[in-house]
Amino acid sequence: MLPQGAEPVIRAFVERADIAALALFMWAATTTGLLVWTLKELAAANRRFDAFVRELTRFNERAGRNRD
């Protein structure tokens, strides 16, 4: 469940009994992961919308529906 390399970091915090710092680290790591995931999904949605607009433009050109 934990990312690779996280165990030594967690162990270092627990050995020093610095649970507040561990909680802050876990919150920051989770928030960063969610931000990366959100940006990835936003980029994918942008690509899908761009493809949709291109297809709509192609359809309008084939149907003879020019905006001019």
C-alpha positions as CSV (number, residue, x, y, z in Angstrom):
1,M,0.0,0.0,0.0
2,L,2.9,2.4,0.7
3,P,5.0,3.6,-2.2
4,Q,8.5,2.1,-2.5
5,G,11.0,3.8,-0.4
6,A,8.4,5.2,2.1
7,E,9.1,2.6,4.7
8,P,12.5,3.9,5.8
9,V,11.1,7.4,6.0
10,I,8.2,6.3,8.2
11,R,10.5,4.2,10.4
12,A,12.7,7.2,11.0
13,F,9.7,9.3,12.1
14,V,8.3,6.5,14.3
15,E,11.7,5.9,16.0
16,R,11.9,9.5,17.0
17,A,8.2,9.5,18.1
18,D,7.5,12.4,15.9
19,I,4.0,11.4,14.9
20,A,2.9,15.0,14.0
21,A,5.7,15.3,11.5
22,L,4.7,11.9,10.1
23,A,1.1,13.0,9.8
24,L,2.2,16.1,8.0
25,F,4.4,14.1,5.6
26,M,1.6,11.7,4.8
27,W,-0.8,14.5,4.2
28,A,1.7,16.3,1.9
29,A,2.4,13.1,0.0
30,T,-1.3,12.3,-0.4
31,T,-2.1,15.8,-1.5
32,T,0.8,15.8,-4.0
33,G,-0.4,12.5,-5.4
34,L,-3.9,13.7,-5.8
35,L,-2.7,16.9,-7.5
36,V,-0.7,14.8,-10.0
37,W,-3.7,12.5,-10.6
38,T,-6.0,15.6,-11.1
39,L,-3.6,17.2,-13.6
40,K,-3.3,13.9,-15.5
41,E,-7.1,13.6,-15.7
42,L,-7.5,17.2,-16.7
43,A,-5.0,16.8,-19.5
44,A,-6.8,13.7,-20.7
45,A,-10.2,15.5,-20.6
46,N,-8.6,18.4,-22.6
47,R,-7.4,16.0,-25.2
48,R,-10.9,14.3,-25.5
49,F,-12.6,17.7,-25.8
50,D,-10.1,18.8,-28.5
51,A,-10.8,15.6,-30.4
52,F,-14.5,16.2,-30.1
53,V,-14.2,19.8,-31.4
54,R,-12.1,18.5,-34.3
55,E,-14.7,15.9,-35.2
56,L,-17.5,18.4,-34.9
57,T,-15.6,20.8,-37.3
58,R,-15.1,17.9,-39.7
59,F,-18.7,17.0,-39.6
60,N,-19.8,20.6,-40.2
61,E,-17.4,20.9,-43.2
62,R,-18.8,17.7,-44.7
63,A,-22.4,18.8,-44.1
64,G,-21.7,22.1,-45.8
65,R,-22.4,24.1,-42.7
66,N,-19.9,26.9,-42.9
67,R,-20.0,29.7,-40.4
68,D,-19.3,32.3,-43.1
